[in-house]
Amino acid sequence: MSGSPQTGPIVVYAATGYTGRLVSAELGRRGADFIVAGRSRPKLDALAAELEPTPGVAAVSLDDAAGLRRMLADAAAVIACAGPFTLHGRPVLEAAVATGTHYVDTTGEQPFIRAVFSDHGAAAESGGAALVSGMGFDYAPGDLLAALTADGITGRIDELTIAYAIRGFGPTRGTALSALEMISGGDVEWRDGAYRETDRSAGRGRFDFPSPIGSRRVGRYPAGEQITVPRHVEVDTVRTVIAMSSVAPALLGPLAAPLMTAAGYLMDTPARRLAAMAIERLPEGPTATERRAVRFTIVCDASGASGSRRGIVRGSDVYGTTAVTTAEGALRMAAPSYDRSGALAPAQAYDPREFLDSLRAHGLTHQLLDAPE
């Protein structure tokens, strides 16, 4: 969408954070009309001076509701990057709904995604705003892939599994803090045609990833696709899992799942605050070289009475991917022809095949198979 007309600027909130800087750089690379926003004017001015074309600057704190609304009054879209979203996400979201501004965010927190639909969808639809939560690496490619995979199966789908495998991943401080929210519980899964509370055990057996990954132990992943996929796919049960080797040292082997289960229960104790304090002392995030060395595979297996199908997305650089998917999504929303509104899954907000095809230029590939490899 580089160089396409916009109905107004795109605001990047929390632009001076790790992910926000990547998103801002991506919008600059595409020649977009955008504004970097956040709390600190000196930090925002310094960031703006590094970018081409030079963006506008808006210093507004999250507790200034009127200021946030003024910031978005003339904007076409906002990309929210201020996490953890269960703690800090609502102010920008509510300002977008109030001003009828299209909204995407970078959250990986399932409870926040669920709240976008349940608490804000109707008002957004009335005001003409489209809200797409979880538009980064987690979980836009998986949701789009699920739509394409399911499209090749006639009739209702019995079970749809989305499985993640990531090699070399190093989280940012923001991601690690969000992970504390994720493992603390409160997530749901779509099972037997309804949302059900999940048990907090981490282990989920094994999953056969495509070569060269192969069979891996997988664990519970409280992913956003549990919320989004049932909104556009007729499916009885959705499973979302992640290779344990993606989140725990390989040497733990079969101990990884019980240790992660125990960690989840510890988040109900003062250990949660201690963990957050420890995370705040970590480096902000991986270096550019470390980011680009990451490799990921997302697999969608769908099966029904008429057969089964597998979809695969492969790529690198989790945070770079998030910058690309959120920028692409916001630019599509900022186009004069964009006419969708309400709380939407990525596959409802955009054409799934066209959007995934657009990511090929950034190193993401996807393929569809009639049966698992």
Order of alpha helices (4+ residues) and beta strands (2+ residues): beta-alpha-beta-alpha-beta-alpha-beta-alpha-alpha-beta-alpha-beta-alpha-beta-alpha-beta-beta-beta-beta-alpha-beta-alpha-alpha-alpha-alpha-beta-beta-alpha-beta-alpha-alpha-beta
